[in-house]
Each structure stands twice: as structure tokens, then as C-alpha cells.
Amino acid sequence: MVVHRWWRNLAGALSVLGALLIVVFGLPALDRAVPVNPDAAAAQRREVAGGVTVVPPSGALIAKTSRSGPREGSILFLIGPARFVMAVAPFKGDLPTAYSGLKTKIQSMRGYQVTADEARIVTKSGLHGLTASFTAPGRTGRFAVFLAPGLAIEVTVTGSEADLAQALLRIDESIATIAYGN
Amino acid sequence: MTTSAPAGGRPWRFSVRPTPRATRALSSLQLPAFWILAGILFFSGMRLLDLLSSPFARFPAATTTAIILFALYAVPFWLFIASMDFLEREPPLLMATAFAWGALVATTTAMPGNRAMLALLAKTVSPDYAVAWGPAVVSPIIEELLKALGLVMIVLVARKQINSVLDGMVYGALIGLGFQVVENVFYALNAVEMANSGDKVGPVVATFFLRGFLAGLWSHTLFSAVAGAGIAWFIVRTEKSLLIRSLGLAVGLFLAWAVHFIWNSPLLADGLGRGGWGVLTGLLLKGIPALAMVMALLWVARHREANYYISYLVQLRDPKVATERELHTLGHGHLRADARRYAKDRAGKPGKKAVRGLQMAQAHLAVELSRAPFGLTAGDAVLLHARDDVLIRRSRMLKLGLTEAIASPLRPAVPRVVVLGIGAALFLCGLIWFGISSMNAA
């Protein structure tokens, strides 16, 4: 084999390897080097509305907050490839009714998602709720509803990347911290 | 340098760069790229096993089901991709390498890359923007780059095997298929994780349907085939200036990125409004143009390659090797298939087998002719053997009473492949519609 071709082949292969290393190690290093901006959610309890609070998932960014009244508001966290929305609104009714309302909302908005059977869920502070999951061609998701006195707390988690597992662990920890009046 | 086919002046004369006969697979072992590729595949394979070990420990049934379902799902795709290049078939080991790059390397490296770039987007632009447009902006850049690197590696290891734009599409599609299969397995496992109801296969089956059928036709296999066409164009069309070749490369990569971007974009993400019809229309509006573009590109690439090789058989002017009507049949996939069916109608399964054998021998001879600069006249042993093989297979056909390997003269005016294609498209739309409707009712 001609020697210069061998070296050219080596240079080409090392370039491919270099590009892979940049993606695997370079981009995450760059990400760590870029300072977290004020949108980052500190790991301290935040009020969403009406006395409902949550500890944001670790490393989450707050993408959006809204407050349309003292007892109505929402917050959207971005955790890697996942988004975690928590909405609080006045509600008079029981838990199955609240659950059914959110399920209908998701089905009609998203069109083609599948909802699995609901399961019971309890936060560390003792708020009871119902949760289920959905999936779609471009994303998977989970939703949950909790009831606080006169309030419904709706939680929706969606993601569109293959490696959601890590983010889900952090989101689960955050959901467990939802509390009322503490 | 690209070899001109004997049909000089024809548009396909530069379409193929024949593999030199001296090329041997073992010679790749001397290339540093081979060993670097082997190392990358090994470490990526280990990483993939590591990533799967945790879900497997918690959800063994769901994980096994996901792997089996999506592996089976890949089979028809693989067969279709392999059959794209009938005349000059690609080495199975190289095809497997392309698939492995997509499945092992591109997936495992895309995960940290996507995550970091999404976070960077959120920090540098805004989290709100990252939520809405992140998947459309980040994934096409990272994933198309990583898959394209796989084809670059294949070129470095076996450059001589990339003979035509069609070859680039074949390897590109296989890289995309590998990526699609493993990504879908992870999506299925995410769905299991999201469901939070233990080791159940329900979410896996739902993901299989949604990602396999609603999003499967216009996914990574298709995106990477376009990128592969661009890369192969750059390599094969050496008669063109570097600028033009670079433009071809850029167009291929851009189109791959663009169709991926459109598919991932939040536009029409939930269809044209409420209800199944809106969702179905949204899916088709985003997916069909990309599918149509790739199928058109594939049609052109296949015919250019076929015309190139068949022009060598034309030059022989030997009806014992191939009659005029056989040459026409050989250049079209649907006519080849029809010729085999026609032979089966007249002489049963042996007839079909005999025609298939003749077609393959003719294709082999055409490829060998393209690799031999002096043709049959020089008494080349390989060529003579290939021609003798054609003659033997023809005599077998003649014994069965079949004089020519041609399509039925009574075949319908509209090719069966078109009818089947329309039927399959309608069936798919029906399936998607049924799926959407039934899921809404869930």
C-alpha cells in the first residue's frame, strides 16, 4: 500500500473519531462551561399558586411561569430532554373528575396519544392523586392530578428523546415534593 | 477516476465507478480506519449494553419484547434496502457494519450530544425556545452528523465498494435503520418507565405501533439515505470539479437535515386540528413529501446504475447472453419480478428459479465486464466463467421450454408495483386512521 494513502486513511479515521469525541465529551464540557442563567431553578421550594409548592427537579431550567390569579398559575421546567409542567387552578369536585378532565384535555389536544390505566400516587406531604401515561410517535409522557382544598394540581411530563430515564428520576423526585400550605 | 461505460454520450456513463477486481475484503485489515472502526464499534456496543442493562434489570419482559419487536420490524426494511441494488449487490459484512454503526455508535453518541446541545440552546437562547424548537434544531444536526460519519468511515474502510449514488443510499439507509431500531427500543423503554406500572409490555406494543407505523416510514432510514446519496455523489462523480462535488455533498446533507428538521418541528405536531383526520393529514403532510423525494431519488439512482451495467451487456450483442427484450427487463425491478412470475405461470417453480438464476448471472456478467478494461476478447478467465454461467443457466431455462426471461406480454398496462404501492399506501393510511381513532377512544 502506498504510504501516503495509509497516513491519509489514518488522518481520515482519526478525524471521524475526533468528531465523535467532540460530540460525546466536547459538547457536554461546553455546556458545563456556559454559566447557568437566572432561569435556572434553584433547588428550593417554589410556590406555583394558591399555596401549592414544589421543589424543582435538580438541574432544571424554568422555561415559563404564569400567574392569572392568587389561586391560579403554572410553571414549566425543562430538564434535559424532558419538559415538566405543573398547573394549579380552582376546582370543586372529586379526584376522578379532575383526572378525567385532564385525560380528556390531553386526548383532545394531542389527538393520537395512548393513555394507560390510571394508578394512585401520593406525595411526601400526603396529597393524593391519580397518574397515567401516554405515548406518541415523537414523544412519551405522563400526567397526574392531585387535589388540594379547592384546588386541582395538574402535572404533565413529556419528552422526545431516547434518553429520558435520568430526567424522569429527577422529575419523580420533584413530583413527590408537591405540597399545599407548608 | 470514473470509468466510462461503453454507451458513451449517455447521461449514465459516469454514474458508476466500478470496483476494481483486485479489491479484496481482507485488504481493509491493513487500513488504520478498519481498526479504529472496530474499536469504536466495540466501545459503543459496550456502552449500549450498559444503557440497556438498567432497564433490563427492572423490566426484563418489556425490554426483551421491545428488542424482539423492533428487530423483527427491521427485517422487511433490510430486505427492501438490500434489494435496491440488484445488479451490483453490496457485501453483507459491510452492510452489517453500516447497520451496526447506526445501532451502536450513532445512538450512544447522540444521547450526550443531544442533551448538551439542548441545554446550551436553553441557556443561550431561552428555555422556552428550547422546549418548543429544541428537538427540531438539535436532533437533526447531531444525529445526521453522527450517521453521516458512519458512511465516511465505511468509505475509509472500503472506498471501492461505494460505486454509485445508489450504493451511498443503501449504506446510508442501513445506518439510519440501525439508528431507528435502537432509538425505538429506547422510546419503548421510556414509555414503560413513564407508565410507572412495572414490567408490562403494553407501553412497548403501543410504542411499536406509533413509532413503527405512524412515524416509521419517514424516519431515520429515509433521512440517512439522502445523506448517503450526497456523500456517494461526492465520491463517485470524480469527473466533476471539486466545487460541484462539494455542492452535491452539501445538498445531500442539507436535504437530510431539512427532512429531519421538518419532521421534528412543532409545526403540525398535533395535526391540523382536533380529531383523527387532522392528525392523519398532519402526519402525511410532513412525511409524504420526504418519502416522495427519496423514492424519486432512488428511482433515478437505480436506473442510472442499471443502465450503466446493462450497457456492457448491450455491447456484447449476443442474444445467447441477453436478448434485447431481456436487457430491457433486466433494467427494471418490476419487470424482473414479472418475468419470474411469468416463468412460474408457464413452467412452475423450476421456471421461476431458472429465470432468477439467469437474471443473476446476467447481472454478475455485466458487473464483471465493467471491471475488465479489455472485455471478453482478451480471454479473461473470470469473464469467460461468468459468460459460461449465463449460457448454462439459459440452457436450463430452454429445457423448461422458456425461450426468454421477459415479462408477460399480457401484463396489465399499469405495473403491478404501482397498484401494490397504491394499495399499500391506502392500507397504511387506513391502519394509521384506525390507530388514531382507537387511541382516542382509549
Interface residues (C-beta under 8 A of the other chain):
Chain A: M1 W6 N9 L10 G12 A13 L14 V16 L17 A19 L20 V23 V24 F25 L27 P28 L30 D31 V34 P35 V36 N37 D39 L61 I62 A63 K64 L76 L78 G80 P81 R83 Q107 S108 M109 R110 G111 Y112 Q113 V114 T115 A116 D117 A119 T131 A132 S133 F134 T135 A136 P137 G138 T140 G141 R142 V157 G159 S160 E161 A162 D163 L164 A165 L168
Chain B: S27 Q30 L31 P32 A33 I36 L37 I40 L51 S54 P55 V105 T107 T109 A110 M111 P112 G113 N114 R115 A116 M117 L118 A119 L120 A122 K123 T124 S126 P127 D128 A130 V131 G134 P135 S139 I142 L145 L146 L149 V152 M153 L156 V182 E183 F186 Y187 L189 N190 A191 E193 M194 A195 N196 S197 G202 P203 A206 T207 L210 R211 L214 A215 N264 A269 D270 G271 R274 G275 G276 G278 V279 L283 G435 I436 M439 N440 A442
